[in-house]
Amino acid sequence: MEEEGPEYGKPDFVLLDQVTMEEFMENLKLRFEKGRIYTYIGEVLVSVNPYQELPLYGPEAIMQYQGRELYERPPHLYAVANAAYKAMKRRSRDTCIVISGESGAGKTEASKYIMQYIAAVTNPSQRAEVERVKEVLLRSTCVLEAFGNARTNRNHNSSRFGKYMDINFDFKGDPIGGHIHSYLLEKSRVLKQHVGERNFHSFYQLLQGSDDKVLQELHLERNPALYNFTRQGAGLSASDSDEKNHQAVTQAMRVIGFSPEEVGSVHRILAAILHLGNIEFVETEAEGPENGGLAVAKEMLVDHVAALTATPRDLVLRSLLARTVASGGRDLIEKGHTTAEACYARDACAKAVYQRLFEWVVDRINSIMEARGRDPRRDGKDTVIGVLDIYGFEVFPVNSFEQFCINYCNEKLQQLFIQLILKQEQEEYQREGITWQSIEYFNNAAIVELVERPHRGILAVLDEACSSAGPITDRIFLQTLDTHHRHHPHYTSRQLCPTDKTMEFGRDFRIKHYAGDVTYSVEGFIDKNRDFLFQDFKRLLYNSMDPTLRAMWPDGQQDITEVTKRPLTAGTLFKNSMVALVENLASKEPYYVRCIKPNEDKVAGKLDEGHCRHQVSYLGLLENVRVRRAGFASRQPYPRFLLRYKMTCEYTWPNHLLGSDRAAVSALLEQHGLQGDVAFGHSKLFIRSAQTLVALEQSRARLIPIIVLLLQKAWRGTLARWRCRRLRAIYTIMGWFRRCKVRAHLSELQRRFQAARQPPLYGRDLTWPPAPAGLRQDWGCQRAWARDYLSSASDNPTASGLFAQRLKSLREKDGFGAVLFSSHVRKVNRFRKSRDRALLLTDRHLYKLEPGRQYRVMRAVPLQAVTGVSVTSGRDQLVVLHARGQDDLVVCLHRTQPELDNRVGELVGVLAAHCQGEGQALEVRVSDCIPLSQHGARRLVSVEPKPEQPAPDFRCSHNAFTLLWPSP
C-alpha cells in the first residue's frame, strides 16, 4: 500500500484549514475520487462505501498495519482494529469498535474486515482451541447474514438486526471465546416487504439452494412466487447467488458445530413458516365451539406444518382457528377466532417462530464460542474487544415502530459518542496538565429523555396504552402523547401544528432528532409493542417431538391457568437492552467507524454531495471535528514527535544530546519559529492549528528523499565492503590452498626423481605424477609459438602485406632487432570506449596500431617502461600491460586462427624471457579481478563468461570494465 501525498487531500479532517461543510465535503470528495475511502477525525475513522472491490485488503495490507501506530500508515480499518487490539493487549483494557451509518453504508463489510484483521494477527503458535474459536468467529458472520439480512431498496445485503460481538482474549492476546448480542430483529419483514425488497435471505437460499429431494421432503417447490411470504421478492436477487450462499451457510453451520439434525430442523422450521404464510381462512355456515365458524381453505397446508414441526395435526388446526382462555379458577374456555383474529394469530405465530429461530441460532453459536474452563486465578484476567454493527438512522416515506426504535438507538449511541469524546478530551487535558476549556456541542439528552422518561416518555405512554383495558387505539395513544408533550421543543404533531400539512391528523407525530426531523405513523404501534402471541402456539411448539424446536419455546411449559406477571413489551425490552449496551460500551475504551453511503444507486465511483451532506450532518462529523480542534488539532507523545520530525532540526538529528525529549522538541520548534502555537504537556506535545502540523510535514517531506539517498549510499557501501572482504578472504584461502597443492606436487616430484641420475635407466622407468589443477592450465605451451601472427597469411590473410610494410618502416625508424609478438586485439580506454586494434611487441617498443589505417601507430611505449603484466586464471585472452608513467593498456587477444586460440601464455612467456635476458624486472600477476590505473583513476577489470556472445567485447560501468567472453 502506497503512502499518501498532498494530491490525495487531508488524511485527517482535523487538518482542514477551515471547519466548514464545504471544506469537509471537498476533502471527502477528493479522497473518494482518488480511491481513498478512509479518512480520520482524530482517532475516529470515516469510511465511504466504494461499491466495488479495492486492493486495500489481504495479508500484505495486514502486515503493513500490524504493530504500527495509528498515524504511521494511511487511514484504514486495519489501523483502527490494530489500535483497539494493541490497547487491549498492552494495557489490559477492554476496548470496543462502534460501527455506525445508514443502511448500505458498508457497516457489515467493515465488521468483516475488522474480524479478518484480528484473526490474522492472533495465535502465532497455532493452538488448536484458539484456531477453533477464530474459525467460529469468522464463519458466524455468514450464518447470521443468512438469517438476519435481507435485500432492501437501499442495500442488497442489509442487516435487519443490530449485532454486538464480544471477543474474549487471554493474557497473550489470543481469542479464546466470544459472545453475540442481537437487537430488534425486524421480524415484520417475514410477513410483508416494500416493493423492490425481499424477505430474509434464508428463505430464498432454502428454495434455490436445496436439492430436489430435500425440497420434496419439505413439501416445497423451488419458485418463491408460490409463497405469500416470498412472493414480493421472487424476481429479485441478493448481492450473490442464493444457491451458492445456501451451500456456504450450510457448510459454515457444520464447521461451527451445528449437528446435521440441527441443520435439518432449521430447514424444516423455515419450510413450516412458508407453508404457514399460505394458509387462508374461509367462513363456514356451520357454527360451533370446535371451529368458530372458520375453516382452513387448504387443509393440506396444515398437514405440512404439522409434519415439519413434529406436532399433532389436530392441535395445529385448533391453534389456528381458536384459542383457549382461563375463565377463573381452573375452568377453560375455547374461543373461536374471527377471520381477522385468525389471520393475526397466524401472522403472529410466523413472526414469533422466525424470531425464536434466529435467537436460537445466535444462542447456539454463543454456546460453541464461549470460553471453556477459564479460571482467572490460573489463566490470568481475560480482556475483551467488542464490535458493534448496528442499524443506522432511518428515514422512510412511512416510518413505523421499527424506525422509532432504531432512531432511538442512534440517539443513545450519539449521546454516548459525544460524551465519550468530550470525556476523553477532558481526561487527557487534565492528565497532561493542560487547561480545559468548555466546548459547546449539541446535547441530545432532551430527545433521549423524550423517549425513555418514566411515566411520561413515549415508551412509557405506549406501555400504558398496551396494558389498559378496553379498546385503546393508536389514535388514542397519539392524543395522550400530544397531551404530555405539547410544549416539548423536539415533539410536534398535526394536532399541535394544524398548519403543517405534511402530517395527517390522528396518525402522525414528529420528533426533531439530532440527525433531522422524522415523521412517525402511529398505526400498528400498539400491536407491535404488545407483540402478543396466544399461549396455545407456545404450548403447541413446546410439545413438539423435534428437540431443536422444543428448545426454542421454554415458556410453553407454563400451565394456562397459572397466574404470571405481564410480559415486558417489545419497546421496553429494546430500551432495557439499549441501556445495558450503552453501559457496556461506556465501560470500554471506544474506537469509532462512521460509514457513509455515497449514493442511493449503489453505483461505484459516484458521490452524491447532497446525500453525503445529510449523512455528515446527522452523524455529527463536523461537530466531532470541532470538538477535536476546540483546544488542539493534534497531540503526540514527545518520543513519537521526535521520531517523525527530528530530521528537520540540526539539534535533534540524528539523535539529540539535550536533557530530555521535551527539551529536544522545544529546540526543534524554536528553530522553525512555531513555539507560540503549541502547549507542552507532561508527556505529549499539543499543537493548536493544523497549519503548524502542515508546515512540519512539508519540511519533513523535503528532507526525506535526501535521507533516503544517504541511507541507500551507506547501506550500499556496507554491502560492497562485506562483498569485498568476503572476496579477499576467498582469494586468500584459494591462494594458500594452491600453494599447498603446488608444494605437495613439487615435493612428490623431488621424491620420485631423486634416482633419475642413477644408471642404468636414468629415470626412464619413472612416471610423472598428475599435476594439481592449478598447474594443469593450458598456457599454449603444447603448440609451436609463431610469435608474429600479423605477418602470417593464415592468421591475417587480408592485411599481412600491409603489416609487413608497416613493420619495415618501423624497423628503419626505431631500429629494433626482433619481433617478440604481434596479434589483433580488442581494447578499452579510459573513456569507456572499446575498439579493434593491433598489438606489436618488439625488443625495443610496445606498439598499439590501428588496422583500419594501414596499421598506423597510435601509441608507442618503450619496453624499458613496461613494469608488469596481469592475466586471469581462465581461458579468456585478457591482458593488462602496466607501464611506468603511462596508462595501463587493457586488451583482449582475438581474431585468431583457430578461433579463441590461447596465446596469453605465449605473450607472457616471450615478454618474460626477454626481460629476464635484459635483466629487467617484470611482475606477472594472475587474478580474476585485475586492478588498473588510467589517467589517475583506479578501476577493476573482470571476465564474465557469456555463451551467446558472438565475439569478445567490453562492458563498461563507472569504475569497472567487464570482458564478455564467448565461452563454449
Secondary structure, 3 states (H helix, E strand, C coil): CCCCCHHHCCCEHHHCCCCCHHHHHHHHHHHHHCCCCEEEECCEEEEECCCCCCCCCCHHHHHHHCCCCCCCCCCCHHHHHHHHHHHHHHHCCCEEEEEECCCCCCHHHHHHHHHHHHHHHCCCCCCHHHHHHHHHHHHHHHHHHHHHEECCCCCCCEECCEEEEEEEECCCCCEEEEEEEEECCCHHHHCCCCCCCCCEHHHHHHHHHCCHHHHHHCCCCCCHHHCCCCCCCCCCCCCCCHHHHHHHHHHHHHHHCCCHHHHHHHHHHHHHHHHHHHCCEEECCCCCCCCCCEEECCHHHHHHHHHHHCCCHHHHHHHHHEEEEEEECCEEEEEECCHHHHHHHHHHHHHHHHHHHHHHHHHHHHHHHCCCCCCHHHHCCCEEEEEEECCCCCCCCCECHHHHHHHHHHHHHHHHHHHHHHHHHHHHHHHHCCCCCCCCCCCCHHHHHHHHCCCCCHHHHHHHHHHCCCCCCHHHHHHHHHHHHCCCCCEEECCCCCCCCCCCCCCEEEEEECCEEEEEECCCHHHHHHCCCCHHHHHHHHCCCCHHHHHCCHHHHCCCCCCCCCCCCHHHHHHHHHHHHHHHHHCCEEEEEEEECCCCCCCCCCCCHHHHHHHHHHCCHHHHHHHHHCCCCEEEEHHHHHHHHHHHCCCCCCCCCCCCHHHHHHHHHHHHCCHHHEEECCCEEEECCHHHHHHHHHHHHHHHHHHHHHHHHHHHHHHHHHHHHHHHHHHHHHHHHHHHHHHHHHHHHHHHHHHCCCCCCCCCCCCCCCCCHHHCCCCCCCCCCCCECCCCCCCCCCCHHHHHHHHHHHHHHHCCCCEEEEEEEEEECCCCCEEEEEEEEECCEEEEEEHHHCCEEEEEEEHHHEEEEEECCCCCCEEEEEECCCCCEEEEECCCCCCCCCCHHHHHHHHHHHHHHHCCCCEEEECCEEEEEECCEEEEEEEEECCCCCCCEEEECCCEEEEEECCC
